[in-house]
Amino acid sequence: IHFTFNGRGIEAWSVRHENEEEHIGLYVIVQKYLKNKRCEIKLKMEKF
């Protein structure tokens, strides 16, 4: 994948998993878990 960010060319890679849960890797699973935990904690926090 090649795209422009802040006027610079960025080159990256990705893995196609067709949005099927059994094809995603451990890294994505951990990211989703941590995001959900963060959302739970933020809901419990008081607003300033």
For each residue, the residues with C-beta under 8 A, 3 or more apart:
1: 11 12 13 14
2: 9 10 11 12
3: 9 10 12
4: 7 8 9 10
5: 8 10
6:
7: 4
8: 4 5
9: 2 3 4
10: 2 3 4 5
11: 1 2
12: 1 2 3
13: 1
14: 1
15: 25
16:
17: 20 23 24 25
18: 23
19:
20: 17 23 24
21: 24
22:
23: 17 18 20
24: 17 20 21 28 29
25: 15 17 28 29
26: 29 30
27: 30 31
28: 24 25 31 32
29: 24 25 26 32 33
30: 26 27 33 34
31: 27 28 34 35
32: 28 29 35 36
33: 29 30 36 37
34: 30 31 37 38
35: 31 32 38 39
36: 32 33 39 40
37: 33 34 40 41
38: 34 35 41 42
39: 35 36 42 43
40: 36 37 43 44
41: 37 38 44 45
42: 38 39 45
43: 39 40
44: 40 41
45: 41 42
46:
47:
48:
